[in-house]
Amino acid sequence: MMKFLLVLAVLVIAWLVWRSGRERDREDAPAAAPPAGGTPALPQDMVRCPVCAVHLPRPDALPGSSGRLYCCAEHRRDGGN
């Protein structure tokens, strides 16, 4: 019976130490910072590169011949060949 009580005491002490460590980590963690601008960014139109089929925001796309938009200069140069 003494061995059971000893094991139980060790488990309780280990649990208390683990729990206090978690509480200390929560106190040390920085609080979540609010968004920098205060308002979320508006959604952007997405376009598809005709060469590799990747989707990217329209402002990041490179214009090519016949109004097509490409993801990079290499794909614009290839032009859908």
Backbone hydrogen bonds in HBPLUS format (Angstrom, degrees):
<---DONOR---> <-ACCEPTOR-->    atom                        ^
c    i                          cat <-CA-CA->   ^        H-A-AA   ^      H-
h    n   atom  resd res      DA  || num        DHA   H-A  angle D-A-AA Bond
n    s   type  num  typ     dist DA aas  dist angle  dist       angle   num
A0005-LEU N   A0001-MET O   3.20 MM   4  6.54 158.5  2.25 148.7 153.7     1
A0006-LEU N   A0002-MET O   2.91 MM   4  6.11 152.7  1.99 147.0 155.0     2
A0007-VAL N   A0003-LYS O   2.94 MM   4  6.15 163.3  1.96 152.0 155.5     3
A0008-LEU N   A0004-PHE O   2.94 MM   4  6.09 160.1  1.98 147.5 153.6     4
A0009-ALA N   A0005-LEU O   2.90 MM   4  6.05 155.5  1.96 143.9 150.4     5
A0010-VAL N   A0006-LEU O   2.97 MM   4  6.23 158.0  2.02 149.3 155.0     6
A0011-LEU N   A0007-VAL O   2.95 MM   4  6.18 159.4  2.00 150.5 156.0     7
A0012-VAL N   A0008-LEU O   2.98 MM   4  6.19 156.7  2.03 149.0 155.3     8
A0013-ILE N   A0009-ALA O   2.98 MM   4  6.16 162.5  2.01 149.6 154.2     9
A0014-ALA N   A0010-VAL O   2.92 MM   4  6.10 160.8  1.96 148.7 154.3    10
A0015-TRP N   A0011-LEU O   2.93 MM   4  6.09 156.5  1.99 145.4 151.8    11
A0016-LEU N   A0012-VAL O   2.95 MM   4  6.18 157.9  2.00 148.8 154.6    12
A0017-VAL N   A0013-ILE O   2.96 MM   4  6.20 158.3  2.01 151.6 157.1    13
A0018-TRP N   A0014-ALA O   2.95 MM   4  6.13 162.3  1.98 148.8 153.9    14
A0019-ARG N   A0015-TRP O   2.87 MM   4  6.05 160.3  1.91 150.0 155.5    15
A0020-SER N   A0016-LEU O   2.99 MM   4  6.14 159.6  2.03 146.4 151.6    16
A0021-GLY N   A0017-VAL O   3.05 MM   4  6.22 149.9  2.14 145.2 153.3    17
A0022-ARG N   A0018-TRP O   3.08 MM   4  6.40 150.1  2.18 145.9 153.5    18
A0023-GLU N   A0019-ARG O   3.09 MM   4  6.38 156.4  2.14 148.2 154.3    19
A0024-ARG N   A0020-SER O   3.02 MM   4  6.19 153.1  2.09 143.1 150.2    20
A0025-ASP N   A0021-GLY O   3.02 MM   4  6.24 151.9  2.10 143.1 150.4    21
A0026-ARG N   A0022-ARG O   3.07 MM   4  6.35 150.9  2.16 145.4 152.8    22
A0027-GLU N   A0023-GLU O   3.10 MM   4  6.39 150.3  2.19 143.7 151.3    23
A0028-ASP N   A0024-ARG O   3.02 MM   4  6.27 149.3  2.11 146.9 155.2    24
A0029-ALA N   A0025-ASP O   3.02 MM   4  6.10 135.1  2.23 142.5 153.3    25
A0058-ARG N   A0045-ASP O   2.85 MM  13  5.68 158.8  1.89 160.9 158.3    26
A0047-VAL N   A0056-LEU O   2.87 MM   9  5.61 167.0  1.88 161.3 161.9    27
A0056-LEU N   A0047-VAL O   2.97 MM   9  5.61 154.3  2.03 154.2 162.5    28
A0049-CYS N   A0054-VAL O   2.96 MM   5  5.52 164.4  1.98 153.8 157.7    29
A0053-ALA N   A0049-CYS O   2.91 MM   4  4.87 138.7  2.08 134.5 143.2    30
A0060-ASP N   A0057-PRO O   2.97 MM   3  5.50 140.9  2.13 115.0 126.0    31
A0061-ALA N   A0058-ARG O   3.14 MM   3  5.25 151.0  2.23 106.3 114.9    32
A0062-LEU N   A0070-TYR O   2.78 MM   8  5.05 169.0  1.79 150.0 152.7    33
A0070-TYR N   A0062-LEU O   2.78 MM   8  5.05 165.0  1.81 143.4 148.1    34
A0064-GLY N   A0068-ARG O   2.73 MM   4  5.21 148.8  1.82 166.8 161.6    35
A0068-ARG N   A0065-SER O   3.26 MM   3  6.01 173.2  2.26 124.9 126.5    36
A0076-ARG N   A0072-CYS O   3.05 MM   4  6.33 150.3  2.14 145.4 154.7    37
A0077-ARG N   A0073-ALA O   2.86 MM   4  6.04 153.2  1.93 147.6 154.3    38
A0078-ASP N   A0074-GLU O   2.94 MM   4  6.24 156.2  2.00 144.4 151.0    39
A0079-GLY N   A0075-HIS O   2.85 MM   4  5.96 150.8  1.93 141.4 149.8    40
A0081-ASN N   A0078-ASP O   3.28 MM   3  5.81 148.1  2.38 113.8 121.8    41
